[in-house]
Amino acid sequence: MRSITTLDLQYAHRFYGFKGEAQYLHGHTGVLTIEVEGSVNPGVNMVFPCNEIQKTAWEVLKNFDHALILREDDPLLPAVLAVYEKQGIKDGAPNNVMKGPAFQTELATAYPECRLVVTKETMTVEGMIKIVYELLKDKLNIVKLTFSSGVNMASQEYEPHLEVERCPLCGIALNENGVCPKCGYRKP
């Protein structure tokens, strides 16, 4: 069985190296759909609470929301950082409170303090799916990701590979100590 949830992201990027309007910086809204597989938890009669999938994913993916996403070799990157430095926001602004943890993977690096994500490749819907899977594959038993932005959409399916121990009372994943972070249930 599967639980499915969606997240909306707003971001700005450009297709560096492309011809035409795509080479200019422009804003997008994207919708990410995450499908998680597991067995139905008899205590709560669901696979995995969708709000918990969202919470787990959002903790990392909020770095992409209202962020600038540039490829690492984009000549705009040093200029943007120079402007951020000049404006005094390179290391964050006091009102920037929606920050996820900084991350660095083979595909992308997040600088949450200045709402910037730097990617290895051009930010396409396919590229976003690769990045998201890399960030969440050890947290959720993802079997399918779909990302759409404007008229562009891509999907990728994966083999389930995680066994997630969940609370029999609320369905939330137990932490490394066998304790439910929501209701306090302790695994016997």
C-alpha positions in Angstrom: 0.0 0.0 0.0 1.0 3.6 -0.6 0.6 6.9 1.1 0.8 9.9 -1.2 1.5 13.6 -0.3 2.4 16.7 -2.2 4.5 19.8 -1.5 4.4 23.2 -3.2 7.7 25.0 -3.8 8.3 28.5 -5.2 11.8 29.2 -6.5 13.8 31.1 -9.0 16.4 29.7 -11.4 17.5 29.8 -15.0 18.7 27.3 -17.6 22.3 28.4 -17.9 23.6 27.7 -21.4 20.2 27.5 -23.0 19.2 29.8 -25.8 16.3 32.2 -25.6 14.4 33.3 -22.6 15.3 30.3 -20.4 18.8 31.9 -19.9 17.2 34.7 -17.8 16.5 34.3 -14.2 12.8 33.5 -13.7 10.5 32.3 -11.0 8.6 29.0 -10.9 6.1 27.1 -8.8 6.7 23.4 -8.5 4.6 20.6 -7.1 6.4 17.6 -5.7 4.4 14.4 -5.2 6.0 11.7 -2.9 4.7 8.2 -2.8 5.8 6.1 0.2 5.1 2.4 0.5 4.6 0.2 3.5 2.2 -2.1 5.3 -1.0 -0.8 6.8 -0.4 -0.1 10.5 -3.3 -1.8 12.3 -3.2 0.7 15.2 -4.1 3.7 12.9 -5.2 1.9 9.8 -2.9 3.8 7.5 0.5 3.2 5.7 2.2 6.3 6.9 0.5 9.6 7.9 0.7 12.0 5.0 1.3 14.9 7.4 4.4 13.1 8.7 5.7 12.5 5.2 5.3 16.2 4.5 7.0 17.1 7.8 9.9 14.8 7.1 10.3 16.0 3.5 9.7 19.7 4.3 12.5 19.7 6.9 15.0 19.5 4.1 13.1 20.7 1.1 12.1 24.1 2.6 15.6 25.1 1.6 14.3 25.1 -2.0 11.2 27.2 -1.2 11.6 30.9 -2.1 15.2 30.1 -2.9 17.5 30.9 -5.7 18.7 27.8 -7.4 21.8 28.1 -9.6 24.2 25.7 -11.3 27.6 25.7 -9.7 29.3 27.0 -12.9 26.7 29.7 -13.6 28.5 33.1 -13.9 25.6 34.7 -12.0 26.5 32.9 -8.8 29.5 35.1 -7.9 27.6 38.2 -8.8 24.6 37.2 -6.7 26.9 36.4 -3.7 28.6 39.8 -4.1 25.2 41.5 -4.1 24.2 39.5 -1.0 27.5 40.5 0.7 26.9 44.2 -0.2 23.4 44.1 1.1 24.5 42.3 4.3 22.4 39.2 3.7 25.0 36.7 2.6 25.0 35.1 6.0 21.3 35.5 6.5 18.8 38.1 7.2 17.0 38.4 10.6 13.6 37.7 9.1 14.9 34.5 7.3 13.3 32.0 9.7 12.2 29.3 7.3 15.5 27.5 7.1 16.2 23.8 6.8 19.5 22.3 7.7 22.4 23.0 5.4 23.2 20.0 3.2 25.9 19.0 0.7 25.4 16.0 -1.5 26.9 15.0 -4.8 24.1 16.8 -6.6 23.4 19.9 -4.6 24.5 22.2 -1.8 22.1 24.3 0.3 23.1 27.6 1.9 19.9 28.1 4.0 21.2 31.4 5.5 21.0 33.1 2.2 18.2 31.1 0.6 20.5 29.6 -2.1 20.8 26.1 -3.5 23.7 25.4 -5.8 23.3 22.4 -8.1 25.7 20.3 -10.2 23.4 20.3 -13.2 20.8 22.5 -14.7 17.6 22.6 -12.6 15.0 20.6 -14.6 12.1 18.6 -13.2 14.2 15.5 -13.8 17.1 17.1 -11.9 14.9 18.1 -9.0 13.7 14.4 -8.7 17.3 13.2 -8.5 18.1 15.8 -5.8 15.0 15.0 -3.7 15.5 11.3 -3.8 19.2 11.7 -2.7 18.0 13.8 0.2 15.1 11.6 1.4 16.0 8.0 0.4 17.2 7.2 3.9 14.3 8.9 5.7 11.2 7.7 3.7 10.5 4.4 1.8 10.0 6.3 -1.5 8.6 4.3 -4.4 7.7 7.2 -6.7 8.5 10.9 -7.0 6.8 13.2 -9.5 7.8 16.9 -9.9 5.9 19.3 -12.1 6.8 23.0 -12.8 4.8 24.9 -15.3 4.1 22.6 -18.2 7.0 20.3 -17.4 6.6 17.1 -15.4 8.7 14.0 -14.7 8.3 10.9 -12.6 10.7 8.3 -11.3 9.8 5.0 -9.7 12.1 3.3 -7.1 12.2 -0.1 -5.4 11.1 0.1 -1.8 14.2 -0.5 0.4 13.4 0.6 4.0 11.6 -1.0 6.9 10.4 1.8 9.0 9.3 0.9 12.5 6.2 2.9 13.4 4.2 3.7 16.5 1.2 1.4 16.9 -0.8 4.3 18.4 -0.2 7.1 15.9 1.7 5.6 12.9 4.7 8.0 13.3 8.2 6.6 12.6 9.9 5.6 15.9 13.3 7.3 16.5 16.6 5.5 16.9 15.7 4.7 20.5 12.4 3.1 19.7 10.4 6.1 21.0 7.6 7.9 19.2 8.4 11.6 18.9 4.7 12.5 18.8 3.0 10.6 21.6 6.0 9.2 23.6 5.2 5.5 23.0 8.2 3.3 23.8 8.8 0.0 21.9 8.8 -2.9 24.4 
